[in-house]
Amino acid sequence: MRFRKKPVVVEARQWTGCLDDVAHVPAGILKFDTHGALFIKTLEGAMVVNVDDWIIRGVKGEFYPCKPDIFEATYEPVTS
């Protein structure tokens, strides 16, 4: 069987290493370790967010990182 992903609109911002990129993420979701690496709490546990990764807010309000190549293959800008 084959399936197509249902179209959904998500909010996303790319992490460039600037704190302004994560200002939309609620307190307690992000954490920096002692080496400056950024972690984000997801439904599956803490995940590393690398520079250029996208931080996505899902349809249920959850947050998770996405690699740039996967983001580009999966999402397109919404014009309205």
ZIDA-V713050 format. One record per residue. N is the residue number from 0. OMEGA is omega in whole degrees, -180 to 180 (NA if undefined). Layout:
n=N omega=OMEGA
n=N omega=OMEGA
//
This chain:
n=0 omega=177
n=1 omega=-179
n=2 omega=174
n=3 omega=178
n=4 omega=179
n=5 omega=178
n=6 omega=176
n=7 omega=176
n=8 omega=178
n=9 omega=173
n=10 omega=-179
n=11 omega=174
n=12 omega=-179
n=13 omega=180
n=14 omega=179
n=15 omega=-177
n=16 omega=-179
n=17 omega=-179
n=18 omega=177
n=19 omega=-179
n=20 omega=-176
n=21 omega=-178
n=22 omega=-179
n=23 omega=-178
n=24 omega=-179
n=25 omega=178
n=26 omega=177
n=27 omega=-180
n=28 omega=-178
n=29 omega=178
n=30 omega=173
n=31 omega=176
n=32 omega=-176
n=33 omega=179
n=34 omega=178
n=35 omega=178
n=36 omega=-180
n=37 omega=176
n=38 omega=177
n=39 omega=177
n=40 omega=178
n=41 omega=177
n=42 omega=-179
n=43 omega=-178
n=44 omega=-178
n=45 omega=179
n=46 omega=177
n=47 omega=173
n=48 omega=178
n=49 omega=175
n=50 omega=-177
n=51 omega=173
n=52 omega=174
n=53 omega=173
n=54 omega=-174
n=55 omega=170
n=56 omega=-176
n=57 omega=-175
n=58 omega=178
n=59 omega=178
n=60 omega=180
n=61 omega=179
n=62 omega=176
n=63 omega=178
n=64 omega=179
n=65 omega=179
n=66 omega=-176
n=67 omega=-178
n=68 omega=178
n=69 omega=179
n=70 omega=-179
n=71 omega=-179
n=72 omega=-173
n=73 omega=-172
n=74 omega=172
n=75 omega=-179
n=76 omega=175
n=77 omega=-176
n=78 omega=-180
n=79 omega=NA
//
